[in-house]
Structure formats: structure tokens, C-alpha cells
Amino acid sequence: NSSKPTWASVQGVESIWAGYTGVLGFLIVFRNNQAYMRFWEGATLVNQVRGEWYNAVSSLFAFCNKEDESQEAVFCFQQLLVRLASMLYC
């Protein structure tokens, strides 16, 4: 007969534990939802940037000189542009 309280004799532990796990579960779900929304926002912005770079490179190709004398220089420029754009992971 010890005077030390045991877990079974402590009143209200179940309700405290239920409240704790409820709050903890809510916080975990809330933080996961926030992380999920941030991930998709970032993925959307990355795709938007890729589209902008693609449009910029396409415009530079469209406005290249079409004269026969400068075809070699234009081809070299286009090759360089494609290589630089590919380094952006577009």
C-alpha cells in the first residue's frame, strides 16, 4: 500500500489525453494542408516561368534574320539560344 499515485488512480487522464491528441491531430492536418498548398503554388509558378521562357525563346527565333547572307550567323545564334535556354531547365 504505497501512497504514490498510479496512472489508474489519477482522475481525468483520459480526457486530458483525448484533448491533447485532438489538438495535436488538428495541428498536424493543418500544417500538412499548408505544405501541400505551398507545394502546388510553387509548382504552378515554376510552370508559368517555364512558359514565359519558352515564349521568349520562340519570339527570338521568330524575329531572326531570314536573309541568305546571314544564315550561318543566325544558325549559330539559334543554337546558342537553345543551349542557354536548356540550361534553365525549360
C-alpha positions in Angstrom: 0.0 0.0 0.0 2.2 2.8 -1.2 1.0 6.4 -1.1 2.3 7.0 -4.7 -0.5 7.6 -7.2 -0.6 5.3 -10.2 -2.0 6.1 -13.7 -5.1 4.2 -12.9 -5.9 6.2 -9.9 -5.4 9.6 -11.5 -8.7 11.2 -12.3 -9.3 12.8 -15.7 -6.2 11.5 -17.5 -8.3 10.1 -20.3 -10.0 13.4 -21.0 -6.7 15.2 -20.9 -5.1 12.7 -23.3 -8.1 12.9 -25.6 -7.8 16.7 -25.7 -4.1 16.6 -26.3 -4.3 14.1 -29.2 -7.2 16.0 -30.7 -5.3 19.3 -30.7 -2.1 17.5 -32.0 -4.1 15.8 -34.8 -5.6 19.1 -35.8 -2.2 20.8 -35.9 -0.7 18.0 -38.0 -3.5 18.1 -40.5 -3.4 21.9 -40.7 0.4 22.0 -41.3 0.2 19.3 -43.9 -2.5 21.1 -45.7 -0.5 24.3 -45.7 2.6 22.5 -47.0 0.5 20.9 -49.7 -0.9 24.2 -50.8 2.6 25.8 -50.9 3.9 23.0 -52.9 1.2 23.4 -55.6 1.6 27.1 -55.6 5.3 26.7 -56.2 4.8 24.1 -58.9 2.3 26.4 -60.7 4.7 29.3 -60.6 7.6 27.2 -62.0 5.4 26.1 -64.9 4.4 29.7 -65.5 8.1 30.7 -65.6 8.8 27.9 -68.0 6.1 29.1 -70.3 7.4 32.6 -70.2 10.9 31.5 -71.1 9.5 29.3 -73.9 7.6 32.3 -75.3 10.7 34.5 -75.1 12.9 31.9 -77.0 10.1 31.4 -79.6 9.9 35.2 -80.2 13.7 35.4 -80.6 13.5 32.6 -83.2 10.6 34.3 -85.0 12.4 37.6 -85.3 15.7 36.1 -86.6 17.0 37.4 -89.9 15.9 35.4 -92.9 18.5 36.7 -95.4 20.7 34.2 -97.1 24.0 36.1 -96.3 23.5 35.8 -92.6 22.1 32.2 -92.4 25.3 30.8 -90.7 25.3 33.5 -88.1 21.6 33.1 -87.4 22.0 29.3 -87.1 24.9 29.8 -84.6 22.8 32.3 -82.7 19.8 29.9 -82.6 22.0 27.0 -81.4 23.5 29.1 -78.7 20.0 30.3 -77.6 18.7 26.8 -77.4 21.6 25.7 -75.3 21.3 28.6 -72.9 17.6 28.1 -72.6 18.0 24.4 -71.9 20.3 25.2 -69.0 17.3 26.9 -67.5 15.6 23.6 -67.4 12.9 24.8 -69.8 
